[in-house]
Amino acid sequence: MICHPFPPLYDKNSKILILGSFPSLKSREQMFFYGHKQNRFWRVTAAVLNDCVPETIEQKREFLHLHRIALWDVIASCEIEGSSDSSIKNAVANDISPILENSDIAKIFVNGKTAEKYYNKYILPKIRKTAVCLPSTSPANAAYSMEKLVERWSVIKEFL
């Protein structure tokens, strides 16, 4: 069983919450979200928000706070092989209520179908707030070009 190794990122001004499934190996090594260079999360959100792509963890934190984006993952612990979402077993969900109670979240988004599956199974019944599923920014989601991702992810701007 692997436990999520780092805390959520949010503050009282956060307007949207984006939930991934569980951090990749690279993210767990870096102790921060979307740490794999091939993951397109930072490039997509920067393009959507017409901003520079943050490079360092500190720049990423500042970027998220500036744009009022909270980040966390649906899963608190699970069995997983490497970074493969399809290998997730025995998942235990994170409690997102502290984020919702201590920020101004207007909308919840999930990054990909795996996050959506576990959100709907474990979190939705508790908090009764539906999440909008966005196409995964993972390099495994080869069906989506950068352009298509930016187009689909542009919906986040409505809530910021």
C-alpha positions as CSV (number, residue, x, y, z in Angstrom):
1,M,0.0,0.0,0.0
2,I,1.4,3.4,-1.0
3,C,0.2,6.5,0.8
4,H,-0.2,9.9,-0.9
5,P,3.1,11.6,0.2
6,F,2.2,15.4,0.0
7,P,-0.7,17.6,1.1
8,P,-3.3,19.4,-1.1
9,L,-2.6,22.8,-2.4
10,Y,-5.3,25.4,-1.8
11,D,-6.0,28.6,0.1
12,K,-9.1,30.6,1.1
13,N,-9.2,32.2,-2.4
14,S,-9.3,29.0,-4.4
15,K,-12.2,29.0,-6.8
16,I,-11.8,25.6,-8.6
17,L,-10.6,22.2,-7.3
18,I,-8.9,20.0,-9.8
19,L,-8.5,16.4,-8.7
20,G,-6.1,13.8,-10.2
21,S,-6.3,10.1,-9.4
22,F,-3.0,9.4,-7.6
23,P,0.5,11.0,-8.0
24,S,2.9,9.4,-10.5
25,L,6.3,8.0,-9.5
26,K,7.9,11.3,-10.6
27,S,5.4,13.3,-8.7
28,R,6.0,11.2,-5.6
29,E,9.7,11.7,-6.0
30,Q,9.4,15.5,-6.4
31,M,6.7,15.7,-3.7
32,F,4.5,17.8,-6.0
33,F,1.7,17.5,-8.5
34,Y,2.3,16.6,-12.2
35,G,6.0,16.1,-11.9
36,H,6.5,14.0,-15.0
37,K,7.9,16.2,-17.8
38,Q,5.6,14.4,-20.3
39,N,2.4,15.2,-18.4
40,R,0.8,18.2,-20.1
41,F,-1.0,19.6,-17.0
42,W,1.2,22.7,-16.6
43,R,1.4,23.4,-20.4
44,V,-2.4,23.1,-20.8
45,T,-3.4,25.2,-17.8
46,A,-0.8,27.9,-18.7
47,A,-2.2,28.0,-22.3
48,V,-5.8,28.1,-21.1
49,L,-4.9,31.0,-18.7
50,N,-2.6,32.8,-21.1
51,D,0.3,32.6,-18.7
52,C,3.9,31.3,-18.8
53,V,4.5,27.6,-18.0
54,P,5.8,27.4,-14.5
55,E,9.0,25.4,-14.2
56,T,10.0,25.1,-10.5
57,I,7.7,23.8,-7.7
58,E,7.7,27.3,-6.2
59,Q,6.6,28.8,-9.6
60,K,3.9,26.1,-9.8
61,R,2.6,27.0,-6.3
62,E,2.5,30.7,-7.2
63,F,0.8,29.9,-10.5
64,L,-1.9,27.9,-8.8
65,H,-2.5,30.6,-6.1
66,L,-2.5,33.4,-8.6
67,H,-5.1,31.7,-10.7
68,R,-7.1,30.5,-7.7
69,I,-6.7,26.8,-8.5
70,A,-6.7,24.1,-5.8
71,L,-5.1,20.8,-6.5
72,W,-5.4,17.4,-4.8
73,D,-6.0,13.8,-5.7
74,V,-9.0,11.5,-5.2
75,I,-6.9,8.7,-3.8
76,A,-5.2,8.8,-0.4
77,S,-3.6,5.4,-0.6
78,C,-3.7,2.4,-2.9
79,E,-1.7,-0.4,-4.4
80,I,-0.2,0.7,-7.7
81,E,2.4,-0.5,-10.1
82,G,4.7,2.4,-11.0
83,S,2.4,5.2,-12.3
84,S,-0.2,3.1,-14.0
85,D,-3.7,4.2,-13.1
86,S,-5.0,0.9,-14.6
87,S,-3.1,-1.0,-11.9
88,I,-4.7,0.8,-9.0
89,K,-6.2,-1.6,-6.4
90,N,-7.6,-1.2,-2.9
91,A,-8.0,2.5,-3.2
92,V,-8.9,4.6,-0.2
93,A,-10.2,8.1,-0.9
94,N,-8.9,11.5,0.3
95,D,-11.3,13.6,2.4
96,I,-11.7,16.8,0.4
97,S,-14.1,18.4,2.9
98,P,-11.3,20.5,4.5
99,I,-10.6,22.1,1.1
100,L,-14.3,22.8,0.6
101,E,-14.8,24.2,4.1
102,N,-11.7,26.5,3.9
103,S,-11.9,27.9,0.4
104,D,-14.4,29.3,-2.0
105,I,-14.6,26.4,-4.5
106,A,-17.2,27.1,-7.2
107,K,-16.6,23.9,-9.2
108,I,-14.8,20.6,-9.0
109,F,-13.0,19.1,-11.9
110,V,-11.4,15.7,-12.3
111,N,-8.3,15.1,-14.5
112,G,-9.3,12.0,-16.5
113,K,-11.5,9.0,-16.3
114,T,-9.7,7.2,-13.5
115,A,-10.1,10.2,-11.2
116,E,-13.7,10.4,-12.3
117,K,-14.3,6.7,-11.5
118,Y,-12.9,7.0,-8.0
119,Y,-14.5,10.4,-7.3
120,N,-17.9,9.1,-8.2
121,K,-17.4,5.9,-6.2
122,Y,-16.0,7.4,-3.0
123,I,-16.4,11.2,-2.8
124,L,-19.6,12.0,-4.6
125,P,-21.8,10.1,-2.2
126,K,-20.3,12.0,0.8
127,I,-20.3,15.5,-0.5
128,R,-23.0,15.4,-3.2
129,K,-21.2,17.7,-5.6
130,T,-20.8,16.4,-9.1
131,A,-17.4,16.9,-10.8
132,V,-16.8,17.8,-14.4
133,C,-14.5,15.3,-16.1
134,L,-11.8,16.8,-18.2
135,P,-9.6,14.7,-20.6
136,S,-6.5,13.5,-18.9
137,T,-3.3,15.5,-19.3
138,S,-1.3,12.2,-18.9
139,P,1.0,11.2,-21.8
140,A,-0.9,7.9,-21.8
141,N,-3.9,9.9,-23.2
142,A,-2.5,10.0,-26.7
143,A,-5.9,10.5,-28.3
144,Y,-5.8,14.2,-27.2
145,S,-3.5,16.6,-28.9
146,M,-2.4,19.7,-26.9
147,E,-4.8,21.8,-29.0
148,K,-7.8,19.5,-28.1
149,L,-6.8,19.5,-24.4
150,V,-6.5,23.3,-24.3
151,E,-9.9,23.6,-26.0
152,R,-11.6,21.2,-23.5
153,W,-9.8,22.5,-20.4
154,S,-10.8,26.1,-21.3
155,V,-14.1,25.5,-19.4
156,I,-12.2,26.1,-16.1
157,K,-12.0,29.9,-17.0
158,E,-15.7,30.2,-16.4
159,F,-15.3,29.6,-12.7
160,L,-12.1,31.6,-12.0
